[in-house]
Structure formats: C-alpha cells, structure tokens
Amino acid sequence: FFQVFFATKCKTTAGKSQLLWVYGAIHIMVARAVTSIAFTLKCTTFSLLFSILLSRIVRSIAFWPSSLNEVIIIPSHMPSHSLTKMMQWTSGTYLLSLDPQTISRKGDKDPQLAKDADYASAIQKAWMKDLESRPGSSSVNAPFIYKCSSDGSSLYGHIYRSSEPQYRKECIVELLPGVIIFHTGAGPQDIFLRWKAESLVNDKATFGDKGCVVLIADIIGDTEGWAWYDRPRYECVRDTILMPDENGERNNLKCRVQAAIDAICDQPGVDPKKIGAMGFCLGGHPILEMARMKLPAVRLMTTYHGVFDGVRNLRPIENSLGGFCDSDSEILVCTGANDPFVHVEDLDAARDMFNDLGYNCQVMKFHETRHGFTNPAQAFNPSPAFEYNSESCKLAWAATMKLLQNKLGS
C-alpha cells in the first residue's frame, strides 16, 4: 500500500520534474528488497518503519531542486538555443570580503583575479568607496561558459545582474538592456572588471530601477587567470586572434565577438535589441570588429584607452548602412594624449573607419593622461606608460553613462 501511495504522490505532485519518477522507482526497489528481507526475518515492524523513513529522505531530495533560486528558465520568446542550465549565483560584491592575497593567487576552484595583493587592495578600496555613493545596491554574479562557433573553443565569461527575486525565478516579464565588457591585456579574470560590471548593474540613474545585465566577455579563453602570469602564452593567443587573413579579415576575433553577443542576448530577460559594449585596452579591438560587423542591436560602443594596432591592415568596408545598422548608433573613444600604446596614426585610422561605416563617432582625448587611466590599481604599476587619472576617468565614465541612458535606458 505504501509503495503505491508514494508512486501516486510522485505522479500527482511533481509533473514538473521527471526526476521524481526516478527517485520513486529507486525507493520502491529498495523498499521491496528491505520488505522481503524483513518478512524473511519476520520483522514486519522494522520493514514498515524503514520504508517510511526512506520515503521521507527520498521525497526531500526529490523536491529540493524546485526550491532553488539559482534555476533560471528562459522565457518562451527566447531563442531555442538559449541557456537552460543552472548557474551558481553569489553576491555581486563578495570579492570585497576576501583577503587581497587570496584574490591575487589562483585557488583550487577560483581564478587569479589580480596581478598582486596591491592591485587587489586598490580595486577593493575604490569599489567600496563607489558603493558608498549608491546605497541599496545589490546584485548577483556567476561564471558563464560559452562557445565560439567557428572552432568550438570555450570562452569563460562572467554574468552580473540585479539580485531582485523576479530576475532569478521561473519567468521574466520585463526586458532589460544588456552590456558587454571586453577585457584588457590582463584577461577576463580581473577584479577591476567585476567592479565595473557590478557598478553598471546597479546604475539606476542610467538604466532605471531594474538596472541591466552585464557580461564580462572572454576573447582569449582564460579560465584560471593565466594572462596575469603567463605573458608569452598571452602574446601568442593575442597574435592568433588579431592577425588578419589574406583578405584583411579577423575571423577569429569576429567569432568571439559574435559569441559574446549571442551569450548576452541569450540571458534571461535581456532585450536583444538593446545592447551596449565597452572595451578597455585590448578591448578596443573587439569594439572595432563589432563596429565592422554592423549589428543593428548594438546601440552604443565605448573604448577606454583602447588599442587599435594593426587597424590599417584591415580590409576597408563600404558604408552600406541601409538595412544593416541603425544610423543613430554611437561610438565613444576615450583615450589619453600621453598614451604610448595608442598611436596617433592608429587612432585616426580607427576613427575614420568608424565614420566611414556611418557611425556617430566621438573621440575624447584627455591631456596629461596615460594608458590605463580608468584603473586605480595603476598607482602600483612601475611602468611610466601607465597611470590612473581620476579626473579623466570621471569625465569618460560620465560621458558613457549619458550615452547609455539615451540609447539603452528606460
């Protein structure tokens, strides 16, 4: 009688989870075996008690997954290849509670997120000061693995989004803008990028009360933070991705840019028609490639001390915006006048290409400003080519937020 009751219970209360049939079948098989042994030993009472206890254990296990907030189900209007897997969400600011030494070394499960403890500490201090200026901020984040379709390589991004319950449960009604952040030469595993992503998600002045969804994209395939310490490997991967073919096309980079766009558009609740992108340092290259792809969904692209080396070797693209790209799409280039890595010829060539493609391109060049001017941790960089400039950083970020509000804000 008990076995029949439990099987019926599985069927009537858990139509949403076929796993319950598995648990029920396991319980019945075990219960039958125990019952047979018990009757052989004439221990009927023991059999009944054991069966009841086992059923409760199995039922608690079976019903447990349905109570997790981490299960994200794609709304019906999303593409069929959308994310349907479980993501392990943690607080968007959990890195602030960690010791800088821990952040700056690779752990058994966690990547290295800083060059050293001084770098990590500098970002933590700047992040905490930023948090004080926006009380009530909250967010969640999770690692996100996605694929480059051309070669099947894995890319290791990170998702940030609002922690309000309606954006983590079964159904999302209101669509939010999506923002892609392309990393520097330090790779995607960077506490600086985590700070910027968390800040964007909670920028209510720009995106409204519900914020946005942010993807820290990966273009080099770095899951553990090896770009911090294995520079020969980084240079090799960089050259492979950025090297144009005989036709002047960078298909490896283009594939990774498209993978990032697909990844952010597939996130639950993201409006695939309202996408923005930012590129820091090396991130100037994917921004340039994204512009060349002429994607109507991308409404704003911004670079900060973005590098454009090799741009003059790329194939020119005719301005055929009709039907391909929204002519109102904006590009903002924020660069330092004293940046030795952004040559005037490359910057001019990139700006001309943006204009030739029909974009509204604005260049903000800051005087007495060097490479990496947006990153407070550059204060610990011994190279004279790098320097944090708080004033230039504020002006660049404010200009970006204004454009984001116009293009993606509610």
N, C-alpha and C positions, 0 to 999 in steps of 0.2 A: 504493500500500500504506500509506504513512504517513497519508494523508488518512483512509482507512477506519479505521486504528488509532486515530487521535485522536478521530474521531466516536464510535467504540465506547467509548473511555475516558470520554468525556463522559457517555455514556448509563449506564454501569455504576457509576461512582463518584460521580455527583452528582445522583442522583434528587431530592435535597432542594433543588436550585437549578436552576430552568429557565433561569436566566441563562447557564448553561454551554452550552446549545444555541446561544444567540446568539453567544457567543464562538467556539464551534466552527464555526458557519456562516461567521462573518467570517474565521476562519483559513483555512478551505477555499477560500473565494472568492479571498482574497489569494494563497494558495499556488498555486492553479490559474493565476492571472494571471502570477505570477512564473515558474512552471514553463513556461508557454507561451513567455514572452519568452526564458527561459534556453535552451530547446530550439531556438528560432529562432536564437539566437546560439551554439548548440552549447556551452552552459555547464552541463552536467548536474551537475557537482560543486557549482557555485555554487548551483543550484536546491535541491539536497538540503540543503546547509548552511544556507541561508537559511530553508528550511521548518522545520528542526529548531529553529533559534534562535527563530523566530516562535512556534512551538508552545509553547516554554517560557515565553515572555513572556505569551502569552495564558492559559496554564494558571495562572501565578502570579497574574494579575489575576483570573481566574475564581474561584479558590479563596480569594482574600483575604477577602471578606466573611464567610465562615464562621468565621474566626478571631477576629472582633471580639467583645469582651465587651459592647460597647455595644448589641448587638442584643437586645431584650427581647421575648420571646414570651409572650402571655397564656396562662395555664393554661386547660384546656378548660372549667372551671366558670365562667369569667368571662363577662360579657355579650358578645353578638356585636359590639356597637359599641365594644369595648374598644380600648385603644391597641395598635397593632401596628407603629408606626413606630420608627425608630432615634432614640435620644436621645444627645446628646453629653455624656457624663459627664465631670466633672472633680472634683478633690479638694474635699471639703466645706469645707476650710479655706484654699483657695488665695488668698482675699482678704487673708489675713494677710501674704502675701508681697509685696503690692502697695504702692506708694507712696500715701500718703493723697491726694496731689494727683491721682493717676490715678483713684482711686475717686470723687473728688468732681467729676469732669467727664465729660461724655458723650464716648465714643470713637466710632470708625468702626463698631465692631461691638458695643461694650459700653455698657450704660446707665449713667447717672449714679446712684450709689448712696448719696450723702451730700450734705448741704447745702453743706459746705465741708470743707477739709482737717482742721480742728479736730474736726469731728463724726466724720469717718472715723477719725482717730487715736484718739479717745476710745473708740470701739467696738472698735477693734483691740486696745487695751491691756486693756480689760475682757474681751474674748474670749480673749486669750492667758492671762490670769490664771485664767479659768474652765477652760481646757484643762489647766492645771497641776493642777487639783483632780481631774481624771478621766483619768489616764494610760491609754494604749492606745486612746483614742478614734479612730475612723476613720469616714469617710463619703464619699459622692459626691453631687454635685448636678448638676442640669441644668435649663435653661429649658424651660418646658412651655406650649404654646399650646393653649387650648381655647375652646369657643364657648358663647355664650349663645343658647339655642334660640329665644327669642321674637323677637329681632331679628337674629340671625346675627352679632352683633358679636364680635370676637376679644378674648380676655382673656389676659393674659400673666403666668402664674404661674411658680412655681419648685418643683421637687421635690428633697427631701433624703431619703436612705435609707442604710442600712448599706452599707459597701463590701465586706462579705464576699462571696466569689465566688458562693455559692448564691443570692444575691439579684440577680444580674445575668446569669445564664445562661438556658438554654432553659426550665427548668421550676422552679417554686417549689412546694414541698410545704406548708410551714408558713405559716399566715396570720398577718399582723401587724396590730395596730391602726393606724388612720390618724388623723392630726391635721391640722386646717385652721387656718391662721393668717390672720386678716383684718387688713389693714394700717391704719396711721394716716393722717392727712391728708397725709402725705408720699408716699403711694402705695406700690405693691408693690415698687418698686425701692429697697430700703433695706437697707444693710449690717446694721442692727440686727436686722431680721427674719431675715436669713441666719444671724446668730449664734444667735438663739433656736431656729431650725429645726435647726441642727447640734447644739445642746445637747440638744434633745429626742431626736433620733435616737440619741444615744449615752448616754441616761439608762438604764443597766441596772438601777438600783435601782427605777425606776418600771415599766419595760416588760420587764425580763428581758434575757438576754444578746443577743437578736436585735433589740432596740430597736423602733422603729416607723417608719412612713413619713409624711413631713410635706409638705403642700402649702402654700406661701405663695400665697394666693389673690389675685386681682385683681378689684376691682369697678368700676374706672374706665377700664379699657382703656389702661393706660400701659405701653408697651414700652420707652421710652427714658429714663424718669425725669423727664418734663416736669413732674410735680407738684411737684418741688423749686423750679422757677424760674418756671413759668407759672401763677401763682395765680389770675388771672381765669378761665383755662380750667378750672382745678380747681374753682373755686366754681360755675361753670356746670354742669359734669358732676355735681358733688355734688348740686346742686339738682334736676337732672333725675332722678337715681336715687332720691333720698329723698323727692321730692314725692309725697304720696298722691293718688290719684284721687278722683273724686266719691263713691266708695264707701268711702273711708278705707283703701284698699289700696295698697301699694307694689309693684306688679307688676314694675317694672324691677329693683328690689333683689331681690325674690324669685327672679327668673330667674337672677340672678348667684349667689345663694346655692345654688340647685339645681345650677347648672353646676359650682360648686366641689365639691359633694357627689358629683356624678357623676364628676368628674375624679379625686378621691381614691379612690373606690370602684373605678374602672377601673384603678388602678395595680396592676401585678403583685404578687401576694402580700398585698394588703390585705384584711382581713376586713370585708366591707360591713356587718356587724352590730356592729362595734366602732369607732365614730367619735367623736372629740372635736373641739372647736373653741375657739379663742381669738380675742379681738378686742381690739386696742389702739386707744384713742382713737376715731377714726371707726369702727373695727371693732366698737364697741358696737351700731351699727345692724344689721349683718348677723347678729349674735348674737341680737338681739331678733327679727328677722324669722325666723331659723331656729327660734326657740322657738315662734313663731306658726304655723309650718308643721307642728309636732308630728310630727317624724320619729322613729320608734322606734329607728333605727340610731344616732342621736346620743345618747350616754350622758352626756356632760358638756359644758357650755358655760361659758366663763370670760371676763370682761371686765376689762381693766386701764385705769383712767382712761377708761373707755368713755363716750361721749356718747350721750344719748338725746333730744336736742332734737326736738320735734315728736311725741313719743310720745302725747301727749294728743289728737292729731288722728287717730289710727288707730282703725279700727273695732274695738270690743271683740269678743273671740272667746270663745264659751261653753266651759266646761270639759267637753269630751266625750272624755276621755282613753281611755275603754274601747275597746280595739282600735286606737287611733291612736298612743299614746305610752306608753312604759314609765314607769310612775309613779315608778320609782326614779331617773329621770334627774335630774341635779343641775345647778344653775346657781350659779356663784360670781361675785359682783360685787365687785371690788376697786377702791376709789375713795379719793381724798384729801379730807379735811374742808375743805381750803382750795383746792379746785379750782374756779376761776371758770367753767369751761365745763360743769360738771355741776351744774345747778341742783337744789336740794332737791326742787322740785315734779316735775321730770322723773325724778329718781332714784326718788322714791316711786311715781310712776305706773308706771315700768318694773318695779319690784319687785312692785307689786300685780298687774300683768299677768302676770308670771311665776307668781305664786301662784295667780291665777285660772285659769291654764292647767293647774294641777295639778303644777307642778314643785316640787322641793325647792330653794328659793332661799335663799342665804345672802349677806348683804351685809357685807363687811369695810371699815369706814371708818377710815382712818388719820389720826390727829391730826397737825397741823403738816406736812401733805403736800399738794403742789400737783399740777398737771397734768404728765403725762409722768414720773411718779416712778420708772418702771422703766428709764428710759434714761439711762445715764451721760453721754451727749453733751449732755444738757440743762444741764450745767455751763457750756456755752458759749452758751446761749440768753440773749440780753439781756432778754427779756421776763420780768417778775416773776411772770407767771402759771405759768411752767414752772420745775421744779426736780427734780433727781434726789434720791431719798431711799433710801439703801442699805438702811436697816432695814425700811422699808415694803416695798421691793422683795423682800427676802429672805422676809419673812413671807407676802406674796402668792404668791410662787413656790412656797414650801414647801407652802402650803395647796393649791395647784393640783396639785402632784405627788402629794400624798397622795390627792386625789380621783381623779386619773388612774390611780393604781395600783389603787385599789378598783374603778374602772369599766372600765378597759381593760387593766390589767396582767395578766401571765400568772399 
